Amino acid sequence: MATANWRARRARGVHSDELSGEQLALLRQRLLDERAAVMSRVRGRLGLAAPLPTHHPDEMDEAAVNQELALLFRLADKEQKLLLEIDAALARMDAGRYGVCEGSGEVIEFRRLLARPWARFSVEYKESLERGQARPGR
């Protein structure tokens, strides 16, 4: 039912011109700022991991270091995934497809983009994904 409406709206071809030039400039800057912050966090986490010794005479110390390394690398992996989302949002912006829900074709609200500038889905479509009522667009 709702999916049919999304498909119909998507067929109409909504474009990023729904956002003003000023809004797009603000969102681009937010994406670039977030990208720089993520890169800084990744460098910091990897910098923490580099000086950690890889072998300890005490098994408990070695286990603690291994656990800390695993956490640092999981966090770095999470940040890497966020970087990919940010880069994809910048690419959509350059292609004129930014701010359009990949699932429904509807314009993503400016408030949502301010909160999460790399968002790929509108709030409504994301909620339907989480309820299992829709499939991701990509």
MOGI-V846263 format. One record per residue. N is the residue number from 1. RES is the residue in three letters. PSI is psi in radians with two decimals (NA if undefined). OMEGA is omega in radians with two decimals (* if undefined). D_CENTER is the distance of its C-alpha to the mean C-alpha in Angstrom with 1 decimal. Layout:
# MOGI-V846263
n & res & psi & omega & d_center
N & RES & PSI & OMEGA & D_CENTER
N & RES & PSI & OMEGA & D_CENTER
This chain:
# MOGI-V846263
n & res & psi & omega & d_center
1 & MET & -1.12 & 3.12 & 28.4
2 & ALA & -0.60 & -3.13 & 25.2
3 & THR & -0.66 & 3.11 & 23.7
4 & ALA & -0.69 & 3.09 & 26.7
5 & ASN & -0.73 & 3.13 & 26.0
6 & TRP & -0.73 & 3.14 & 22.4
7 & ARG & -0.70 & 3.14 & 23.9
8 & ALA & -0.75 & 3.13 & 26.6
9 & ARG & -0.64 & 3.13 & 24.3
10 & ARG & -0.67 & -3.13 & 22.1
11 & ALA & -0.47 & 3.11 & 25.4
12 & ARG & -0.40 & 3.08 & 26.3
13 & GLY & 1.15 & 3.06 & 23.5
14 & VAL & 2.43 & -3.11 & 21.6
15 & HIS & 2.92 & -3.06 & 20.3
16 & SER & -0.04 & 3.11 & 18.3
17 & ASP & -0.05 & 3.04 & 21.7
18 & GLU & -0.44 & 3.08 & 21.3
19 & LEU & 2.46 & 3.12 & 19.5
20 & SER & 2.84 & 3.09 & 22.1
21 & GLY & -0.66 & 3.12 & 22.1
22 & GLU & -0.74 & 3.11 & 21.9
23 & GLN & -0.77 & 3.12 & 18.8
24 & LEU & -0.72 & 3.12 & 17.1
25 & ALA & -0.75 & 3.10 & 18.3
26 & LEU & -0.79 & -3.12 & 17.1
27 & LEU & -0.65 & 3.08 & 13.5
28 & ARG & -0.76 & 3.13 & 13.7
29 & GLN & -0.69 & 3.10 & 15.1
30 & ARG & -0.71 & 3.09 & 12.5
31 & LEU & -0.78 & -3.13 & 9.8
32 & LEU & -0.70 & 3.10 & 12.5
33 & ASP & -0.76 & 3.13 & 13.5
34 & GLU & -0.67 & 3.11 & 10.2
35 & ARG & -0.78 & 3.12 & 10.2
36 & ALA & -0.70 & 3.13 & 13.8
37 & ALA & -0.73 & 3.13 & 13.4
38 & VAL & -0.78 & 3.12 & 11.1
39 & MET & -0.71 & 3.12 & 13.6
40 & SER & -0.75 & 3.11 & 16.4
41 & ARG & -0.72 & 3.14 & 15.3
42 & VAL & -0.81 & 3.12 & 15.2
43 & ARG & -0.71 & 3.13 & 18.5
44 & GLY & -0.77 & -3.14 & 19.9
45 & ARG & -0.75 & 3.12 & 19.2
46 & LEU & -0.55 & 3.06 & 20.5
47 & GLY & -0.59 & 3.08 & 23.4
48 & LEU & -0.61 & -3.09 & 24.3
49 & ALA & -0.58 & -3.04 & 24.4
50 & ALA & -0.78 & -3.08 & 26.6
51 & PRO & -0.08 & -3.12 & 29.7
52 & LEU & 2.25 & 3.12 & 29.9
53 & PRO & 2.58 & -3.07 & 33.0
54 & THR & -0.19 & 3.14 & 32.7
55 & HIS & 2.32 & 3.12 & 36.0
56 & HIS & 2.52 & 3.09 & 37.8
57 & PRO & -0.53 & -3.13 & 41.3
58 & ASP & 2.21 & -3.11 & 40.4
59 & GLU & -0.62 & 3.14 & 38.4
60 & MET & -0.72 & 3.09 & 36.8
61 & ASP & -0.74 & 3.14 & 35.6
62 & GLU & -0.71 & 3.11 & 34.2
63 & ALA & -0.72 & 3.13 & 32.4
64 & ALA & -0.75 & 3.13 & 30.9
65 & VAL & -0.74 & 3.12 & 29.7
66 & ASN & -0.69 & 3.11 & 28.2
67 & GLN & -0.73 & 3.11 & 26.4
68 & GLU & -0.74 & 3.10 & 25.0
69 & LEU & -0.77 & -3.14 & 24.0
70 & ALA & -0.74 & 3.11 & 22.2
71 & LEU & -0.80 & 3.14 & 20.3
72 & LEU & -0.72 & -3.13 & 19.4
73 & PHE & -0.59 & 3.05 & 18.2
74 & ARG & -0.74 & 3.12 & 16.1
75 & LEU & -0.72 & 3.11 & 14.4
76 & ALA & -0.66 & 3.11 & 14.1
77 & ASP & -0.74 & 3.10 & 12.7
78 & LYS & -0.74 & 3.12 & 9.9
79 & GLU & -0.65 & 3.11 & 9.2
80 & GLN & -0.71 & 3.10 & 9.6
81 & LYS & -0.66 & 3.08 & 7.0
82 & LEU & -0.69 & 3.08 & 4.4
83 & LEU & -0.72 & 3.11 & 6.8
84 & LEU & -0.71 & 3.10 & 6.8
85 & GLU & -0.73 & 3.13 & 3.7
86 & ILE & -0.80 & 3.13 & 5.4
87 & ASP & -0.66 & 3.10 & 8.6
88 & ALA & -0.67 & 3.11 & 8.3
89 & ALA & -0.73 & 3.09 & 8.0
90 & LEU & -0.68 & 3.10 & 10.9
91 & ALA & -0.71 & 3.08 & 12.7
92 & ARG & -0.66 & 3.13 & 12.7
93 & MET & -0.79 & 3.13 & 14.0
94 & ASP & -0.54 & -3.12 & 16.6
95 & ALA & -0.07 & 3.14 & 17.6
96 & GLY & 0.32 & -3.14 & 18.1
97 & ARG & 0.13 & -3.09 & 15.8
98 & TYR & 2.48 & 3.08 & 13.2
99 & GLY & 0.18 & 3.12 & 13.3
100 & VAL & 2.22 & 3.14 & 14.8
101 & CYS & 2.21 & -3.14 & 13.8
102 & GLU & -0.26 & -3.14 & 13.6
103 & GLY & -0.70 & -3.03 & 15.7
104 & SER & -0.35 & -3.07 & 18.3
105 & GLY & -0.01 & 3.12 & 18.5
106 & GLU & 2.77 & 3.08 & 18.7
107 & VAL & 2.34 & 3.07 & 17.5
108 & ILE & 2.32 & -3.10 & 14.6
109 & GLU & 2.49 & 3.14 & 16.3
110 & PHE & -0.69 & -3.14 & 16.0
111 & ARG & -0.70 & 3.11 & 15.9
112 & ARG & -0.75 & -3.14 & 12.7
113 & LEU & -0.59 & 3.06 & 11.1
114 & LEU & -0.71 & -3.13 & 12.8
115 & ALA & -0.62 & -3.08 & 11.4
116 & ARG & 1.41 & -3.01 & 7.7
117 & PRO & -0.24 & 3.11 & 8.0
118 & TRP & 0.15 & -3.09 & 4.9
119 & ALA & 2.37 & 3.12 & 6.4
120 & ARG & -0.30 & -3.05 & 8.2
121 & PHE & 2.62 & 3.01 & 10.9
122 & SER & 2.84 & 3.13 & 13.6
123 & VAL & -0.79 & -3.10 & 14.5
124 & GLU & -0.78 & -3.12 & 17.5
125 & TYR & -0.70 & 3.11 & 16.1
126 & LYS & -0.73 & 3.09 & 13.4
127 & GLU & -0.71 & 3.12 & 16.5
128 & SER & -0.59 & 3.04 & 18.6
129 & LEU & -0.79 & -3.11 & 16.2
130 & GLU & -0.51 & 3.10 & 16.5
131 & ARG & -0.10 & -3.13 & 20.2
132 & GLY & 0.34 & -3.09 & 20.5
133 & GLN & -0.01 & 3.14 & 21.9
134 & ALA & 2.91 & 3.10 & 19.6
135 & ARG & 2.53 & 3.11 & 18.0
136 & PRO & 2.56 & -3.05 & 14.5
137 & GLY & -0.66 & -3.00 & 15.0
138 & ARG & NA & * & 13.8
